[in-house]
């Protein structure tokens, strides 16, 4: 009986585990790159529209492909999304949905909480609720 011995290299064996580039940090970075790319395309589209000239056929697709290579994105871009951003005059988008009504107050609230903490008088739940509803 003859036996054949095979040498298994690192590339051939199935190691298992999560694939490379699938960490939470990588996903967030990829999402941030996609948002930046969409904002870049929308800004360029706005500049083209504000010049008043007619956009040449195919120029929009070239602009999208240029942005994809710049931001290293391989996902498809919906042209209607860019056009609706221009129509709504909402060119740069940071996140979906409406902004939080507390966002302008957060720096002041944080300063008060930190100052009260330094004075050894932490903010109680009732004080925070009363301050928020005023």
N, C-alpha and C positions, 0 to 999 in steps of 0.2 A: 504494500500500500504506500502510495506517495502522498505526501502532504505539501500543499503550497502555502507558504507563509506570505501574507500581505502586510505591507507596511502602511499603516494608516497615518496620513498627514493631518495636521491640525485643521486644514480647510475641508477635508472630506468627512470628518466625523460630526455628528449632530450633538452639539454641546447642550442645547436647550437654553432656557432662560429667555429674558426679554431681548428683542432685537436692538442693535445699536441705534442710537438716536431716538429712542422712544421714551426718554425720561420726561418728567413733568417740565423741567427747565427747557428742554429742547422743544417741546410742544408749545410752550408759551412764547419762546423766541420765534418759532415758525409762524405763530398767529400774529405776533407783533410785526414781523416782516410783511405778512400778507396785508395787514391794515395799513402799514406805511406805503406799500406798493399801490393799494387802492387810492389812498390820499394823493400820492404822486400823480397817478393817472388822472384823477379828478381835477387837480390843480392845472395840469397841462391842458386838459380838455377845456377848462374855463378860460385859459389864456387864448386858446385857439378860437373859441366862440366870441370872446370880447374883441378880437381884431376885426370882426365883422365879415371876414372873407369866408367863402364856402370851403368846408373841409373837403380835401380831395378824397376820392374813393380809395379805400384801402389804407389811408394814412392813420386812421384810428387803430386799426389792427397792428400796424407797424409800431405805433406808440405803445400798445399793450405788450407786444413781444419784447420791445426794448426795456420796458419796466420789469418784465418777468426775468430777463437775464440780469438786470441790475440788482434785483433783490433775491435772486436765486429761488424763484417760486415756479413750480410746475403745474399748479392748479389753474383751472379755467377762470376767466374773468367775464362776468356777465356785463355786456355793454349797456344794457338797460339800467343797471345799478348806477353806472357812472352818469348816464343821461338824467336819471331821476334826481341824483344829487345836485346836478347843475340846475335843474328846474326848480328844486326846492331851495336853492341857494344854501345848501348845507354841504359844502365841498369837503371839509376836513371833519372826519368822524373819529372820536376817540373810543367810544364804546356804544353798544346798542342801548336803546331805551332812553327814557327821560333822565336828566340829571337829578341827583338827590337834592331835596330842598334844604337839607342840613349842610351841604358842602360849603356854603359861604360862612356858616357859623362854626364849623369844626375847628379852625385855628384858634378862635377866641375861647371856645369851650376847653380845648386842650390846654391852653395857657392858664385858665382858671383852675382846672383840675390839678395841674402840676404845682401851681402856686399854693393851693390849699394843702396839697400833699407835703410840701416843704414846711408848712406851718403846723404839721401834724393834725390837721383838721380835714380828713378826707371827705369828699363829696358824698352825701347820702343819696339813696335812690329817690327819695322825695324831693330833695333839692334839685337833682338833675331833671326830674320830670317837670317840676315847676319852672325851671329855667328854660327847658325845651319848649313848653307850651306858651310861654310869654311872647 
